[in-house]
């Protein structure tokens, strides 16, 4: 005999996965905004191409 489906559990699992995906997307967006706002936080050494040319 087949098992009875648990629709409530399945719905809660879908909602949980959707919430995790939404949170991950929001975190990625936040990190991208922070990287764009602070270019030194992205791992640059503080040197730009123009400063290399000026230093000779």
N, C-alpha and C positions, 0 to 999 in steps of 0.2 A: 504494500500500500504506500502511496506517495505521501510525503510529509506535507503538512499544512504550511502554506507560506506565511511568513511573518511580515506583512506589509508595513507595519509600524517601524520595525527594526530596519527594513530596507530603506524606508523614507528617511529615517534618522541618519543612517550611514551616508546616503546621498547628500543630505544637508551638511553633514560633518565634512565630507570631502570638498564640497563646494565652499564652505567657510575656510578650510585650509588653503585652497587654491586662491581664494580672494585675499587672504592675509599674506600669502607669498607674493602675490602680484603687487599689493600695496607696499610691502617691504622693498621690493625691487624698484618700485617707482620712487620711494623715499630715498633710497640709496643713489639712484640716478640724479635726483634733484640736488642732493648734498654734494655729489661729485661735480655737478655743473656749477654749483654756487661757490665751491672752494676747490679750485684746480690743484692746489698743493696737497690736498688730502688724497688725491688719486695716486700718489706715489712719485710725483715729480721731484727732482732734486733742486728745484727752484731756479734752474737755468732755462732761459729761452734761447731760441736761435739768434735773436738780435743781440743778446748780451754776449754770446760767444763771438760774434763778429766784432763787437766793440772791444773786447779784450784782446783781439788779434790772435 
